[in-house]
Amino acid sequence: MPVKVASEWLNSCSGCEIAILNLGETLLDLLPELDFVHIPVLMDHKHLGQLGDKEHMEIPKATVGLLSGGIRNEEHMEVALEMRKKCDILIALGTCATHGGIPALINSFGNDQLMDRYYTTESTDPKGGETAASKGCSPLLQRCYALDEKIDVDIYLPGCPPHPDHIAAAILALLKGETPELPFKSVCDTCPTIRKGKGDVKEIKRFVASPEFDPETPIDTMRCLLEQGYLCMGPVTRAGCSGATGEAPKCISARVPCRGCYGPVKQEGNQLLDMLNALASNGMDVRDLPDRANLLRFSGAHNRLVAKKERK
Amino acid sequence: MGKTINIQPLSRIEGHASIEIKLDDTGNVDKAITHFNSLRGFEKYVEGKPAEEVTRIVTRICGICPWHHHMASVKAVDGCFDAEVAPAGNMLRECMQNMAHINDKILHFYFLAAPDFVMGPDADYSVRNVIGIAGAAPDLARQVIKMRQKGQMMMEKFAGKVIHPIAGVPGGFSKPMNESQRQELLKDTEELLEFAKFSMKHAKEEIFPKYLDSVKTLGVINTGFIGTVADDGALNFYDGKLRLMKSDGTFEDFDDSDYLDHIAEYPMDVSYGKYPYAKSWNEGFSMDLDAPKGVYRSNCLARLNVCDHISTPLAQAELEEFRSSFGRPAQLTLLYHWARLIELVYSCEKTKQLLEDRAITDPTTRNSVTPKAGRGVGHVEAPRGTLIHDYTTDDNGCITSANMIVGTTHNLAPISMSVEQSARMLIKDGHVDETILNQVEMSVRAYDP
């Protein structure tokens, strides 16, 4: 019997769904064992019936639910609740679902500040602004929430996007009746660059110049980017971006520092506090950071990022 | 008042939208409204961020076309910092951006749109999808999946991350391409070009002829168009001037930094999305089907309409054939699919051209830049249309204001109009069924929103 799978996307970009497609032929080979009952990116099953005449949203029952994106408006909330109700095992797919992801950066601002800017950008016609988004648009919630702030989550699969290898491994484990789990390792634990202990550079450099490396030699001949003085979130970020390939973390392989897209090493970790600690223990001056909130750019849900007026 | 039909969510598109069709007492369409429901607020939350970091934040606007946001953004930051871009870095950016077009077109044509044509608009929803195609035409499906995968993995292997890229940096590209990488990518691109040629031929022989009647009627509207052309008027995805064409074929060209003189966005009550219109036509904005005002379209059909020619031979031959059949500008909405395949051929040919130039392997790909106050407008042609990022920075090189007009938003008004047109045409005297509702959605899918 194929396993029934339902998939939905909330406050997201569709990168997680593209990561599923990036399984390529592996997905094709898995298809006989999977029965997709609802997946809007690929399939026309509708929330309100195929004739659009039902009053209440309905998603078919499924054994496995894949849910990407955080929860930002009332419609997301309704879809999340329906997915929870209908899926035996719910997977929070991607860092938006597990920690809010990039869209949770909005949590540093109130909805009024967002609307003020959105409707006064340089190209916005001031006419029509009064009644904007007043008919049939789902009202925003106060913040952008990770899924587990609103519903129970069974499996966390972070990543922006999650590596297809981990998506496949999770599905295969579930097919066998096992519980999949990513290892709790840091990006640094999987990074082959040369670390000599403490770096010689004490000021934190912005990434506006090239680090030192020889493009003709492998990545394991490059000095650790943090020890070269560039902010790199590797120490406080969960490993996994290169999947099961055994290769270097993806951004590092492009000679670019990590920004933390897999979220904290442990689900409840705090990338900002952990990184400030890591920098300080390397003897680096954290006052050089132009924008500290930037360290929470992938994990601003769970009340990590809050609007200034709420902070009092 | 009659009943209301809610098509929710729109499917086989990227993004969140729904259609509300209100019928009158006789069962005919009173109103057909398309709601665009997503609002994340990138323009707000990039404020205060170091500009060079924003290039790897805005990628999350779209997981299907992150390369294009990445490129428009690095170009905007180049502008803010007065960066001199290393020539090889610029070539690598252009090469990767064209390569990203290849995968996107395979994705849209085969995974999202083709089920309506291969399985038929009236097939049951449970098989009217790429999984259904895998069952009905397994060899074709495997080939399609392999080719899309190849396109994605060749980018990932070279540039580190294919979904949400990081290799574009102000001043250039983060790493050089060596000779063996160049040759490997060239070989893969040649394979993709063969697949593109097959796709074009297959569609012209096996798919499009069956749907010519639908092409002539479904979602048909009359509008202007926008796109990017090189100095000689050739189609270009990465750089050039913007060309805004009226429905009569007359056009104006302008620099991207002057976009505010030509385009404005109109907020609507039915959507979070704002509806761009041609401000420079001085006729206001109206989505009236018989007399639209200020409405223009973007994406592939628009680009093929505005360009004078294509700089690569196979795509140019296809363009000539297309124009002799449908004229310039071509208005029929379902022709977007045809135009998309011509662009698939072009993006393969263009990528191949860029990789054939050994200058792309120059080891200097990145110049240092200095954060400073400034303004920069960067634009590219994303698969879904003209993509504009406009940033202003403070003395510390952090963003003080950001404005973005992304590809699909240019098409919000045209999509809404095509939906209304097809709903009014297809729903008569209370008769409505799944096939009709899917056909209404097909008029949206053509735009690949």
Interface residues (C-beta under 8 A of the other chain):
Chain A: W9 N11 S12 C13 S14 G15 C16 E17 I18 A19 L21 N22 G24 E25 L27 L28 L31 F36 P40 V41 L42 M43 D44 H45 K46 H47 L48 Q50 L51 G52 D53 R72 N73 E75 G101 I102 P103 L105 I106 S108 F109 Q113 L114 R117 Y118 Y119 T121 E122 S123 T124 D125 K127 G128 G129 T131 A132 A133 S134 K135 G136 C137 S138 L140 C160 P161 R206 F207 V208 A209 S210 P215 E216 C241 K250 C251 I252 S253 A254 R255 V256 R259 C261 P290 D291 A293 N294 R297
Chain B: K3 I5 N6 I7 Q8 P9 L10 S11 R12 E14 G15 H16 S18 E20 I21 I33 H35 N37 L39 R40 G41 E43 K44 Y45 E47 G48 K49 P50 E52 E53 R56 I57 R60 I61 C62 G63 I64 P66 F81 L107 F111 L112 Y125 S126 R128 N129 V130 I131 A134 A141 R142 I145 K146 R148 Q149 Q152 M153 E156 A159 G160 K161 V162 I163 H164 I166 A167 V169 P170 G171 S174 K175 P176 N178 Y259 L260 I263 A264 E265 Y266 P267 M268 D269 V270 S271 Y272 K274 P276 Y277 K279 F285 P363 R366 S368 V369 T370 P371 D390 N396 G397 C398 S401 N403 I405 V432 D433 E434 L437 N438 E441
